[in-house]
Structure formats: C-alpha cells, structure tokens
C-alpha cells in the first residue's frame, strides 16, 4: 500500500527543527488491510503519519497476516528476509514495529546489522502475566516502547516491572474523506430512537468486549425502555453463541447482529445511534470510542480498561464496573431516557475528539516520540 506524504517533514508541536526525525525509517507490520482489526487500523495510521513526518513514504515490510488463517511458515521467512535485507544494505536507520508479536523477528536479525527499533504496545498481549520470554526480549531490546494509552502503559509496567520505561502515544482516527449519513442498504438494521451500538470482534477465545454483559443487562433496560434495540456490529466465531444467549434471555428482535460493517458504513450507522456502549475489560485504547465521539454519540465504557483515558466520565459518557449488569443497565437506561443529557454528552464527546484525537494531533504526538528515539543526524537538520 502506497502512502503519499501530504505535508513536508514535520516536528512535534513545541519542538524545534533541531529535534527532527532521522529520515530513513521503516514500518514493519502484520497487515495494513482495510478489513483488518484495530491493530491494522493503527498500522495504517502510523504509516500515514510517518509519511508526513519524514516527508516521503517509509519503507514497509508487511507480514500479510489475516484473522482467517495462521501465517504460513514461508510468509514468516520472507518477512524476516526482507527485514534483514533492509538493514544489511543500510537502507534504513531505524524501524517501527506495530505489534510486539512481530517485533520478535528483529531478534533473529544478526546483531551486527541490526538497526535500532521501536515497538507499539497495544494492550492485553503485553500486560498479561504470561508474557513469553521472546516477546519480553523484543520489548527490552527496543530503543523505545510506546503504549497506545496511559492505561496500557500502567498495566504493562505493573505486570512487568523489569521492563524499561514505556512511553505513551494515544491513537486517533485517520482523516475522513467521506461523511455518510445514510446506512447502506446491505446493512439491514431498523434503527429506532433508542438504539445502543457495540462494535467489536466476537471471538470465543477473548470474550472481553462486553457483549455478554450487555445481553445480561438488556432485560432490565427493556423494562424501562421497551423500544430499546441492541445492535452488535462485527463478526467472529462467537456470534452463534451470543445469538443463542440472546434467545435464551428472551430478547427476541430487540438484539440485532449486523455482521462485518466497513468503516464508511459504520460511520453512517453510528450517526443513527442513541448510545455507544462497550463495557470491555481488555481494550488497550478503543478506536471505536473515537468513532462514536466523532459522530457525536454519548459513550458507555468500563472502568477496567483504557476507556478511562478516552471517555471523560460524566462529561462525554459514563463509566461502569463491567461485571455489574445492574450498573450497566442503570447508566444505559439513564442515557436513553434523558435526551438532554445524551445530547450534551454527545456534543462534549465531539469537542473532545476535535481537541485530542484528530489525525494532526496524533501526528504531532508520534513525531515527538520519534524525534526523541531516532533523532536526525546533524547533516539532516
């Protein structure tokens, strides 16, 4: 995927040109596919920002991973070979790995040709107490470790105090080229005035996004708001179980599963939502909160993950203990039945998005991190 720089090389807000970034940087990532998950989106965000910061497209080494199947051994070997070739030929001065899992490949590059590198830390894959030795080594040997939220940085540091300092660079949304207002015809969902949306992969091996908690809370919500609709956006191998659970709870047509929805359609869908709710326990950041805030939708999140860094509790949305269905039902009902509060929080969320989570803000944050970790040599300044 080619990214064309839209600006001359930039430096972080408040920095001087003496702190510019060494221009020969490379991006190493699992995938840049538009149909990928949040990590793929973050990779595209970083790729775009690097092109602007450096003033040219960065070299890209892509593994080609997908959710559908494991990466073939041959693809892994080719990924490592491309990494080693870039460094052996001195075509790059530094590398940026978008995930700790793929940063392990850098450990297999011969030390005498290995260039300095940085690693993005997304969340649960790094703060688990069972972080394996190879991933830990990839983090320890990196010149910079950058968490995507303060919550993630704190949790990784608490779980692994032996790791060096973990910096923070909160994510943002890529610049929008479209602002659709109509939900595409192939996304079949009937929105009423009280639609609550959750967006996220439904995986049997994860189950931390909050789908189960919302289903358990939904009968209490329906008792107060009979026309409330729960819209579950996403795909995964856990959809059938969640459908069955909704049926057992007697939720009938008040719960709707849309399947995968592309970004353009999702933006339109969120514009018709009354509330966005994702009482998760494992979000390292939560890009979908930003999408909801950009659409002016009040958010419900958990006190147990990075929602605390994104949602301003009581201002742009409400935070709840994720394991308490009564508390979830209470805050969702409160928002659905108080139009003025819902509108006020949605407007405040849009302002917070504009002040903190736009692409130029992210680019400045990333430029600051890169300038500290990989400063330009004197002749480049």
Secondary structure, DSSP 8 states (H G I E B T S, - for coil): ------SS----TT--GGG-B-S-EEEEES---TTS-HHHHHHHHHHHHHHHHHTS--EEEE----SSS---HHHHHHHHHHHHHHHHTT--SEEEESSHHHHGGGGGS-TTT--EEEEEE-SHHHHSTT--HHHHHHHHHSSEEEESSHHHHHHHHHH-TTS--EEE--------S----S--TTS-----TTEEEEE----TTT--SSHHHHHHHHHHHHHH-TT-EEEEEB--TTHHHHHHHHHHTT-GGGEEEEE---HHHHHHHHHT-SEEEE--S--SS-HHHHHHHHTT-EEEEETTSTHHHHS-BTTTEEEE-TT-HHHHHHHHHHHHH-HHHHHHHHHHHHHHHHHHSSHHHHHHHHHHHHHHHSB--GGG-
